[in-house]
Amino acid sequence: MASIALARVEDIMITKIVTLKETDKMDHVARALESNDINAAPIVDDDGKCVGIITSHDIVEYESARAMVSKHFKTNSEYSLSIDCEAEMFRLPGRHYHEAGFHMSKTLQTAAIGDSLSRVARQMCQQHIHHVIVLDQNQKPVGMLSSLDLLGYVIDEPVCRTAVCPVESDSS
């Protein structure tokens, strides 16, 4: 393992990423994150440029609000929920409550491929974020970097990318 001070984002970033659209329904977003065993994905516009990030935390907040509103209005109708909820909540222009664009974070912490890993790690700590999107010169996502990726690099342990990882016993 090289020193984190000398390492670059490209040394550990994940290049197999899933991108989603602002108009994707939240149930689609949840399925995409779950089926790919990931906790975050870049949101891209029609040109493929990154406009936001959506995380599993956003899905939890969405489902929690849906449950609360459904209980309050005693309905499971998505149509009623959408009308009632949007009428009572701050509404983003052109965004619908059941779409990713309503729930995504538009304030992005991004990195370039050649950025210093120590600078990105510091940025993540200072901003209390767990995911950074790696963008190319055209603002298109080419990779992701998570706090788990950083931790794995620091302890020289590969990050398990499956739902169930083998556990090694420590016999010392």
Residue, then its C-alpha position, 0 to 999 in steps of 0.5 A: m500500500a502506498s502512502i495516502a499522502l501520495a495516493r490519487v483518487e484513481d488508485i481506489m475509485i470504483t469505476k463500475i457505477v450506476t447512474l439514475k435520472e431525476t425523473d426516476k421514481m423512488d421505488h426504481v431508485a431503491r431497487a437499483l441501489e439494492s440490486n447493485d448492493i450500493n448505497a449511493a448513485p449519481i443523478v445525471d441529466d439527459d446529456g449524462k452530466c452529474v446534477g446530484i446524488i441520491t443515497s440510501h438515506d434519502i430513500v429511508e427519509y422518503e419511505s418514512a415520510r410516505a408512512m407518516v403521511s399515509k397514516h395521517f391521511k389513512t390512505n395507501s394511494e400513491y395518487s392521494l399521497s402525492i397530492d396531499c404531501e406535495a401540497e403541504m411540503f416545500r416543493l422543488p420547481g419541476r420536481h415531483y415527490h415520488e421522483a429522485g430529483f425531489h430527494m437528491s442532494k444537489t450540493l455535490q462533493t466531487a473529485a477528479i481522477g488525479d486528485s489527492l486521496s488525502r485531500v478528498a478524505r479530508q473533504m469528506c471528513q469536514q463535510h460529513i459525507h460518505h460518498v464522492i462522485v468522480l467526474d471527468q472534464n465534462q462533468k460526467p461521472v466516471g467513478m465513485l469513492s466511499s468512506l469504506d473505500l478509504l478505510g479499506y485503503v488505509i488498512d490495506e484490506p480489499v472492500c467486499r462488494t457483495a452482500v455476503c462477504p467471507v469472514e476471516s478468523d483472527s487466530s493470533 
